[in-house]
Amino acid sequence: MQDFVVGADEARERIDRLLARHVPSLSRSRLKALIEAGHVTLSGRTMTDAGQRVNQGDQVRLAVPEPEDPTPLGEAIPLTVVFEDDELIVIDKPAGLVVHPAAGHWTGTLVNALIAHCGASLSGIGGIRRPGIVHRLDKDTTGLMVVAKTDRAHVALSRQFADHGRSGPLERAYVALVWGRPKPDHFTVDEPLDRDPRNRERIAVRKGGREAITHVGVETAFLDGLVAEVSCRLETGRTHQIRVHMAHRGHPLLGDETYAKGFKTKTSKLPDAARLALEALGRQALHAAVLGFEHPTTGKVLHFESLLPADMQHLVDALGAPV
């Protein structure tokens, strides 16, 4: 417990900056998380806004909780298993499932589900919070993922993902619904990606960022080109890569609250059925439909395909006949 009173020279200061000076043993990010979690009170009132200004004489109390065991536990979360043997498991991830524990999502993740399903057989190379994880999908992106059950498989799969299929059999393809009809029918987006300096939760095309390459093909268009279905094949695997690259080309994904905010007015142009289907989707229209890789021990090339999930297929059907 940390208690202090705001002095005259500290009046009108942000509470996160005030705490950073009074409690130098904790980082700014840790203090912000504690504030947002309700562990700070100001004259008896719980504060959850790190930008809250303080007044002279305010009584500040910071209650730092006891550290939690970082080891994730198994949870009985249903999994759609596409393939499994002693070396690896391929699953079809649903929307809303976070891949591994992190701030704000310590439980209810894919890792928790895998621990319950696989027991102690998951590879430990990824660490206690990411056992067996060799690649990720965004929380609200659906589709195919492979997870290593042995260290041998983890090493072999990681090498394939690091190579991005340039010299090996790794294949990853996504289906996305985007605003507008991209031209030409086939193109490549080769733009480096990095954290957006103005919003650390976003990714942006930035000179000097990490190489990012997405190959795009237009599959069909709807409503005179208002919406298109595209396939995206990854040559690299950066955070939010498809979402940022398509937005950069002027064709953000339907339902993407982060990168398509300027396209919300287009929703009104959709037929009622499609507009309701998009609202029901409640996420970016992106699905990892194809996954291929070489089995780490047999050397056999495995290839998996996943149909669109029901909510995304409902949206496609509601868009009407292709044009």
Phi, psi and chi 1 to 4 in degrees:
 res  aa     phi    psi   chi1   chi2   chi3   chi4
   1 MET       -  131.0 -161.0   77.2   70.1      -
   2 GLN  -120.5  125.2  -60.2  -84.4  -10.5      -
   3 ASP  -127.9  138.2  -66.9  -81.2      -      -
   4 PHE  -160.6  164.8   57.7   89.1      -      -
   5 VAL  -111.1  137.1  177.0      -      -      -
   6 VAL   -69.6  124.9  177.3      -      -      -
   7 GLY   -83.7  171.1      -      -      -      -
   8 ALA   -61.8  -36.6      -      -      -      -
   9 ASP   -79.0   -2.0   59.9  -23.3      -      -
  10 GLU  -108.8   -1.5  -62.2  172.5  -37.1      -
  11 ALA   -60.6  140.7      -      -      -      -
  12 ARG    72.2   11.4  -54.2  -52.2  -57.7  159.4
  13 GLU   -84.2  150.9 -170.6  169.6    0.4      -
  14 ARG   -65.3  142.6  -73.8  170.2   55.5  109.7
  15 ILE   -67.6  -31.6 -165.5  167.0      -      -
  16 ASP   -68.8  -37.7   56.9  -13.0      -      -
  17 ARG   -70.6  -36.4  -65.9  175.0 -178.9  170.6
  18 LEU   -62.9  -45.7 -177.2   71.9      -      -
  19 LEU   -64.8  -37.1  -75.1  168.9      -      -
  20 ALA   -60.7  -33.7      -      -      -      -
  21 ARG   -78.5  -37.1 -170.0  167.9   60.1 -105.7
  22 HIS   -81.7  -25.3  -79.2  -92.4      -      -
  23 VAL  -126.2   69.4 -166.8      -      -      -
  24 PRO   -66.0  -12.4   25.2  -34.7      -      -
  25 SER   -74.0  -15.2   59.1      -      -      -
  26 LEU  -109.9  141.5  -62.9  179.0      -      -
  27 SER   -72.5  162.6   67.0      -      -      -
  28 ARG   -62.2  -40.4  -75.4  -77.1  -65.1  -86.7
  29 SER   -65.9  -38.2   59.9      -      -      -
  30 ARG   -66.5  -41.4  173.0   63.7  171.1  148.9
  31 LEU   -64.9  -41.6  -72.2  168.8      -      -
  32 LYS   -60.8  -42.4 -179.7 -179.3  178.2 -178.2
  33 ALA   -63.4  -39.3      -      -      -      -
  34 LEU   -66.0  -38.7  -71.8  170.7      -      -
  35 ILE   -63.1  -49.9  -66.1  169.0      -      -
  36 GLU   -66.0  -23.1  -67.1  175.6  -13.1      -
  37 ALA   -87.2    0.1      -      -      -      -
  38 GLY    85.9   24.2      -      -      -      -
  39 HIS   -95.2    8.1  -66.8  -71.1      -      -
  40 VAL  -124.0  133.0  175.5      -      -      -
  41 THR  -119.5  148.4   59.8      -      -      -
  42 LEU  -122.6  106.8 -165.8   62.8      -      -
  43 SER    52.8   42.3  -63.5      -      -      -
  44 GLY    89.4   -9.7      -      -      -      -
  45 ARG   -98.6  130.8  -67.3  172.6  -69.1  115.4
  46 THR   -70.2  130.4  -60.5      -      -      -
  47 MET  -106.1  136.1  -65.7  -70.1  104.8      -
  48 THR  -125.9    2.9   57.1      -      -      -
  49 ASP  -107.5  113.1  179.6    5.6      -      -
  50 ALA   -64.9  -19.0      -      -      -      -
  51 GLY   -92.2    5.0      -      -      -      -
  52 GLN   -59.1  133.0  172.8   72.5   38.6      -
  53 ARG   -87.4  144.8  -57.2  -75.9  177.6  172.5
  54 VAL  -105.7  162.0  -61.5      -      -      -
  55 ASN  -119.5  156.5  -63.5  -48.2      -      -
  56 GLN   -57.9  134.4 -179.4 -178.1   -4.4      -
  57 GLY    90.9  -10.8      -      -      -      -
  58 ASP   -60.4  140.4  -79.1  -18.0      -      -
  59 GLN   -98.2  119.4  -65.1  178.9  -34.1      -
  60 VAL  -105.1  131.5  179.4      -      -      -
  61 ARG  -129.6  126.8  166.4  166.3  -73.5 -172.7
  62 LEU  -112.7  119.8  168.1   64.1      -      -
  63 ALA  -107.6  105.5      -      -      -      -
  64 VAL   -86.4  118.5 -178.5      -      -      -
  65 PRO   -70.1  159.4   26.0  -33.6      -      -
  66 GLU   -63.1  142.3  -69.2  -67.9  -34.8      -
  67 PRO   -62.5  141.0   22.1  -32.8      -      -
  68 GLU   -95.1  153.0  -62.9 -179.6   -0.2      -
  69 ASP   -64.4  119.2 -175.1   -8.9      -      -
  70 PRO   -74.6   -7.3   30.9  -36.1      -      -
  71 THR   -73.8  117.8  -54.7      -      -      -
  72 PRO   -69.1  149.6   24.1  -31.9      -      -
  73 LEU  -107.9  156.2  -59.0  175.8      -      -
  74 GLY   -69.8  140.5      -      -      -      -
  75 GLU  -133.4  141.4  -62.8  177.8   40.8      -
  76 ALA   -77.8   72.7      -      -      -      -
  77 ILE  -103.6  124.8  -60.5  170.4      -      -
  78 PRO   -58.9  139.3  -21.3   32.9      -      -
  79 LEU  -124.9  142.0  -71.3  175.5      -      -
  80 THR   -95.4  101.6  -59.6      -      -      -
  81 VAL   -90.0  121.8  177.7      -      -      -
  82 VAL   -91.5  -35.1  177.7      -      -      -
  83 PHE  -158.1  144.9  174.1   86.2      -      -
  84 GLU  -157.2  136.7 -177.0  176.4   11.8      -
  85 ASP  -142.5 -163.3   63.2   12.1      -      -
  86 ASP   -71.2  -17.3  -69.0  -19.7      -      -
  87 GLU   -99.9  -32.9  -62.7  -70.3  -29.4      -
  88 LEU  -157.0  168.7   56.0   87.4      -      -
  89 ILE  -139.7  135.7  179.9  171.7      -      -
  90 VAL  -111.2  127.5  176.9      -      -      -
  91 ILE  -124.6  158.0   62.0  103.7      -      -
  92 ASP  -105.6  101.8 -159.2  -26.2      -      -
  93 LYS   -76.1  133.4 -170.2 -175.7   86.4   65.0
  94 PRO   -82.7  167.1   32.3  -36.1      -      -
  95 ALA   -67.9  148.7      -      -      -      -
  96 GLY    87.8   -3.8      -      -      -      -
  97 LEU   -99.3  114.6 -176.0   62.4      -      -
  98 VAL   -73.1  142.5  175.5      -      -      -
  99 VAL   -71.9  -49.9  170.6      -      -      -
 100 HIS  -137.9  157.2   57.6   73.7      -      -
 101 PRO   -61.0  139.7  -23.4   34.6      -      -
 102 ALA  -161.9  177.9      -      -      -      -
 103 ALA   -53.6  126.4      -      -      -      -
 104 GLY    89.8  -13.3      -      -      -      -
 105 HIS  -142.1   64.7  -61.1  -77.2      -      -
 106 TRP   -79.8  -19.3  -64.9  116.5      -      -
 107 THR  -133.7  173.3   60.1      -      -      -
 108 GLY    71.0   24.2      -      -      -      -
 109 THR  -101.5  172.2   71.8      -      -      -
 110 LEU   -60.3  -38.5  174.2   60.6      -      -
 111 VAL   -60.2  -44.0  163.7      -      -      -
 112 ASN   -59.8  -40.3  -62.4  109.1      -      -
 113 ALA   -67.3  -40.6      -      -      -      -
 114 LEU   -67.2  -37.9  -72.6  167.5      -      -
 115 ILE   -61.3  -41.6  -70.0  172.1      -      -
 116 ALA   -67.7  -37.4      -      -      -      -
 117 HIS   -77.7  -42.3  179.5   85.3      -      -
 118 CYS   -99.8  -13.0  -57.4      -      -      -
 119 GLY    67.4 -137.0      -      -      -      -
 120 ALA   -86.8    7.9      -      -      -      -
 121 SER   -82.2   -9.3   66.2      -      -      -
 122 LEU   -66.1  145.3  -71.7  175.5      -      -
 123 SER   -61.0  141.5  165.3      -      -      -
 124 GLY   -96.1    0.1      -      -      -      -
 125 ILE   -62.5  -34.8  -68.8  178.3      -      -
 126 GLY   -72.8   -5.9      -      -      -      -
 127 GLY    95.0  171.2      -      -      -      -
 128 ILE   -66.5  -25.8   57.9  175.0      -      -
 129 ARG   -93.7  -12.4  -70.1 -177.2 -177.5  171.2
 130 ARG  -133.3   46.6  -55.7 -175.2 -174.4 -171.0
 131 PRO   -62.3  126.0   25.5  -35.3      -      -
 132 GLY    78.5   -7.1      -      -      -      -
 133 ILE   -79.3  119.7  -58.1  -60.8      -      -
 134 VAL  -112.6  -15.6  -65.8      -      -      -
 135 HIS  -156.7  167.5   69.7  122.6      -      -
 136 ARG  -132.2  162.1  -63.9 -176.1  -61.0  168.9
 137 LEU  -124.3  146.9  -66.0  177.5      -      -
 138 ASP   -57.4  156.1  -67.2  -18.4      -      -
 139 LYS   -49.4  -45.3  172.1 -172.6  173.8 -175.8
 140 ASP  -100.1   12.1  -70.1  -36.7      -      -
 141 THR   -95.8  133.3  -62.6      -      -      -
 142 THR   -98.1  166.2   55.5      -      -      -
 143 GLY   124.3 -163.3      -      -      -      -
 144 LEU   -81.0  134.8  -63.3  166.5      -      -
 145 MET  -138.9  145.4  -78.2 -172.0   64.2      -
 146 VAL  -112.2  140.0   58.7      -      -      -
 147 VAL  -127.9  136.1  177.1      -      -      -
 148 ALA   -82.6  136.5      -      -      -      -
 149 LYS  -102.6  -11.6  -67.1  174.2   66.2  175.3
 150 THR  -132.0  157.2   67.7      -      -      -
 151 ASP   -62.7  -36.0  -70.4   -8.9      -      -
 152 ARG   -60.7  -44.9  173.8  175.6   53.3 -170.1
 153 ALA   -66.8  -37.7      -      -      -      -
 154 HIS   -61.2  -46.0 -159.9  134.3      -      -
 155 VAL   -62.4  -47.2  170.2      -      -      -
 156 ALA   -65.5  -43.5      -      -      -      -
 157 LEU   -67.9  -38.7  -70.7  170.1      -      -
 158 SER   -62.0  -37.8  -66.1      -      -      -
 159 ARG   -63.5  -41.3  -74.6  173.9  178.3  164.6
 160 GLN   -65.2  -42.0  -67.9 -175.8   56.8      -
 161 PHE   -69.3  -33.4  -84.1   86.5      -      -
 162 ALA   -66.8  -31.1      -      -      -      -
 163 ASP   -80.0  -18.2 -179.4   64.5      -      -
 164 HIS    59.5   25.0  -55.9  -61.4      -      -
 165 GLY    77.4    8.9      -      -      -      -
 166 ARG   -69.8  -34.0  -71.1  166.8  172.9  161.9
 167 SER  -126.7    3.1   62.3      -      -      -
 168 GLY  -131.5 -172.6      -      -      -      -
 169 PRO   -85.9    1.0   32.4  -35.1      -      -
 170 LEU   -58.1  133.3 -177.9   73.7      -      -
 171 GLU  -140.6  129.9 -179.3 -176.4   14.8      -
 172 ARG  -136.3  124.4  -72.8  179.6  -66.2  167.5
 173 ALA  -134.8  141.4      -      -      -      -
 174 TYR  -121.7  153.5  -65.8   69.0      -      -
 175 VAL  -110.3  132.1  174.1      -      -      -
 176 ALA  -136.0  149.2      -      -      -      -
 177 LEU  -105.9  125.6  -64.1  174.4      -      -
 178 VAL  -125.4  158.6  -58.8      -      -      -
 179 TRP   -78.2  130.7  -71.3  111.8      -      -
 180 GLY    81.8  166.4      -      -      -      -
 181 ARG  -105.2  107.9 -171.3 -168.2 -171.1  -72.8
 182 PRO   -62.4  149.4  -20.4   33.2      -      -
 183 LYS  -134.2  142.3  -66.0 -177.6  179.0 -179.9
 184 PRO   -73.4 -172.5   30.2  -36.5      -      -
 185 ASP   -67.9  -27.9  -74.5  -15.0      -      -
 186 HIS  -133.5  128.6  -60.5  -81.1      -      -
 187 PHE  -156.7  166.2   58.7   92.0      -      -
 188 THR  -122.3  132.6  -64.4      -      -      -
 189 VAL  -100.6  113.6 -175.4      -      -      -
 190 ASP  -118.9   84.1 -175.1   -8.0      -      -
 191 GLU  -135.9  128.8  -63.3  -73.4   -6.1      -
 192 PRO   -68.0  147.1   26.3  -34.3      -      -
 193 LEU  -121.9  146.3  -59.7  178.7      -      -
 194 ASP  -156.0  171.6 -157.4   -9.5      -      -
 195 ARG   -62.1  139.8  -70.2  -74.4  174.9 -174.8
 196 ASP   -71.9  120.4 -171.9  -27.1      -      -
 197 PRO   -64.6  -18.6   23.9  -33.9      -      -
 198 ARG   -92.7  -15.0  -66.2  168.6  -64.1 -176.9
 199 ASN  -154.5  103.4 -176.5  -16.5      -      -
 200 ARG   -68.5   -9.9  -60.7  -64.6  -66.1  174.2
 201 GLU   -88.5   -6.9  -64.9 -177.8   -0.5      -
 202 ARG  -108.2  156.6  -73.6  169.5   50.3   98.4
 203 ILE  -109.2  146.8  -55.8  -62.6      -      -
 204 ALA  -139.9  154.8      -      -      -      -
 205 VAL   -70.2  120.7  169.8      -      -      -
 206 ARG  -143.1  132.9  -64.6 -168.4   67.2 -160.3
 207 LYS   -60.7  133.7 -175.7  177.6 -179.6 -179.6
 208 GLY    88.2   -1.1      -      -      -      -
 209 GLY   -77.0 -173.6      -      -      -      -
 210 ARG   -79.0  141.4  -58.5 -179.3   71.0 -173.0
 211 GLU   -55.5  136.0  179.6 -174.3   39.3      -
 212 ALA  -146.1  124.5      -      -      -      -
 213 ILE  -132.4  125.3  -58.2  172.5      -      -
 214 THR  -127.1  127.6  -53.4      -      -      -
 215 HIS   -98.2  125.2  -56.3  -73.6      -      -
 216 VAL  -119.4  137.4 -177.2      -      -      -
 217 GLY  -131.5  132.2      -      -      -      -
 218 VAL   -81.1  121.5  177.9      -      -      -
 219 GLU   -89.5  -45.1  -61.5  -62.6  -34.8      -
 220 THR  -164.3  165.6 -170.3      -      -      -
 221 ALA  -128.8  156.9      -      -      -      -
 222 PHE  -130.7  155.9  -56.1   90.2      -      -
 223 LEU    53.6   50.9  -56.2  172.1      -      -
 224 ASP    56.6   34.3  -67.1  -35.9      -      -
 225 GLY    90.1    7.5      -      -      -      -
 226 LEU   -66.0  -35.8  177.4   63.9      -      -
 227 VAL  -134.0  146.9  174.7      -      -      -
 228 ALA  -135.2  149.7      -      -      -      -
 229 GLU   -99.4  127.6  178.9 -178.8  -47.9      -
 230 VAL  -125.9  154.6  -60.0      -      -      -
 231 SER  -106.3  140.5   62.6      -      -      -
 232 CYS  -127.9  122.2  -61.8      -      -      -
 233 ARG  -109.9  127.7  -67.0 -174.7  178.1  -89.2
 234 LEU   -89.4  131.9  -62.4 -178.2      -      -
 235 GLU  -102.5  -12.2 -167.5  173.4  -37.8      -
 236 THR  -138.2  171.2   56.1      -      -      -
 237 GLY  -133.4   72.3      -      -      -      -
 238 ARG   -93.7  157.3  -50.6  -58.3  178.1 -156.3
 239 THR   -57.4  128.3  -59.5      -      -      -
 240 HIS    60.3   21.9  -62.6  179.3      -      -
 241 GLN   -54.2  -53.4  178.8  173.2  -41.3      -
 242 ILE   -64.1  -42.9  -68.1  172.8      -      -
 243 ARG   -61.3  -42.5  -61.9  165.1   62.7 -170.7
 244 VAL   -74.4  -43.9  177.9      -      -      -
 245 HIS   -62.7  -41.5  -87.9  174.0      -      -
 246 MET   -69.1  -38.2  -66.9  -50.9  -60.3      -
 247 ALA   -64.7  -37.9      -      -      -      -
 248 HIS   -62.9  -33.5 -179.1   70.7      -      -
 249 ARG   -82.4    0.7  -75.2  -67.4  -65.3 -113.7
 250 GLY    87.4   15.5      -      -      -      -
 251 HIS  -133.2   67.5  -60.1  -77.9      -      -
 252 PRO   -66.6  162.2   26.6  -35.4      -      -
 253 LEU   -74.1  142.8  -86.6   59.6      -      -
 254 LEU   -61.0  138.8  -89.0   66.9      -      -
 255 GLY    79.9    2.9      -      -      -      -
 256 ASP   -85.1  101.8 -165.6  -29.4      -      -
 257 GLU   -69.6  -19.6  -68.3  -67.2  -33.4      -
 258 THR   -89.1  -42.1  -58.1      -      -      -
 259 TYR  -114.5    2.7  -59.2  106.3      -      -
 260 ALA  -126.6   26.9      -      -      -      -
 261 LYS   -61.1  -33.8  -70.5 -176.3  176.9  179.5
 262 GLY   -74.6   -3.4      -      -      -      -
 263 PHE  -107.6    9.3  -76.0   70.7      -      -
 264 LYS   -61.7  -31.5  -76.7 -171.8  174.4 -179.1
 265 THR   -65.6  -24.3   55.3      -      -      -
 266 LYS   -67.1  -20.8  -71.7 -172.9  176.4  -67.1
 267 THR   -58.7  -34.1  -55.9      -      -      -
 268 SER   -67.2  -18.0   62.9      -      -      -
 269 LYS   -83.9   -9.4  -61.4 -179.5 -180.0 -179.7
 270 LEU   -76.7  148.5  -66.1  172.2      -      -
 271 PRO   -58.8  156.2  -19.5   30.3      -      -
 272 ASP   -54.5  -43.2  -72.0  -14.5      -      -
 273 ALA   -63.4  -40.6      -      -      -      -
 274 ALA   -70.9  -38.1      -      -      -      -
 275 ARG   -64.0  -42.6  178.2  174.2   47.3   78.6
 276 LEU   -66.8  -37.0  -68.1  172.4      -      -
 277 ALA   -66.2  -37.7      -      -      -      -
 278 LEU   -67.5  -41.0  179.0   55.6      -      -
 279 GLU   -62.6  -39.8  -68.8  175.0   -0.6      -
 280 ALA   -68.9  -32.2      -      -      -      -
 281 LEU   -59.8  -49.3 -176.1   71.1      -      -
 282 GLY    62.0   25.4      -      -      -      -
 283 ARG  -162.4  173.9   61.4 -179.8  178.5   88.4
 284 GLN   -67.8  140.6   66.0  -92.0    8.3      -
 285 ALA   -83.5   79.8      -      -      -      -
 286 LEU  -141.9  131.9 -176.8   61.7      -      -
 287 HIS  -139.7  128.2  176.8   65.8      -      -
 288 ALA   -80.3   97.2      -      -      -      -
 289 ALA   -91.6  -25.5      -      -      -      -
 290 VAL  -132.2  136.1  175.8      -      -      -
 291 LEU  -143.0  125.1  177.2   63.8      -      -
 292 GLY  -136.3  144.2      -      -      -      -
 293 PHE  -164.5  165.9   55.4   87.7      -      -
 294 GLU   -88.2  129.7 -179.1 -178.7  -70.5      -
 295 HIS   -61.9  132.3 -167.2  -78.9      -      -
 296 PRO   -64.7  -20.1   20.8  -31.8      -      -
 297 THR  -115.8  -38.9   55.6      -      -      -
 298 THR   -83.3  -22.7   68.0      -      -      -
 299 GLY    79.4   -2.2      -      -      -      -
 300 LYS   -73.6  137.5 -179.5 -179.0  178.1 -179.1
 301 VAL   -81.4  119.4  175.6      -      -      -
 302 LEU   -99.3  140.7  -57.2  179.1      -      -
 303 HIS  -134.6  128.3  179.3   88.4      -      -
 304 PHE  -129.1  144.7  -55.9   96.7      -      -
 305 GLU  -131.0  143.5  -64.2 -172.4   12.5      -
 306 SER  -126.0  129.5  168.6      -      -      -
 307 LEU   -68.7  158.4  -62.9  175.4      -      -
 308 LEU   -58.1  141.2  -70.2 -179.2      -      -
 309 PRO   -65.6  160.9   24.7  -33.7      -      -
 310 ALA   -57.4  -40.3      -      -      -      -
 311 ASP   -67.4  -38.2   57.1   -4.1      -      -
 312 MET   -74.6  -36.9 -162.2  166.4  161.4      -
 313 GLN   -65.4  -37.0 -176.0   61.5   55.1      -
 314 HIS   -61.3  -39.5  179.4   54.9      -      -
 315 LEU   -65.8  -44.5  175.0   55.2      -      -
 316 VAL   -58.4  -46.1  170.2      -      -      -
 317 ASP   -62.6  -37.2  -65.7  -19.2      -      -
 318 ALA   -73.4  -18.2      -      -      -      -
 319 LEU   -72.5  -16.0  -70.7  170.0      -      -
 320 GLY    92.8 -167.1      -      -      -      -
 321 ALA   -71.4  140.6      -      -      -      -
 322 PRO   -62.6  154.5  -19.3   32.1      -      -
 323 VAL  -119.0      -  -65.2      -      -      -
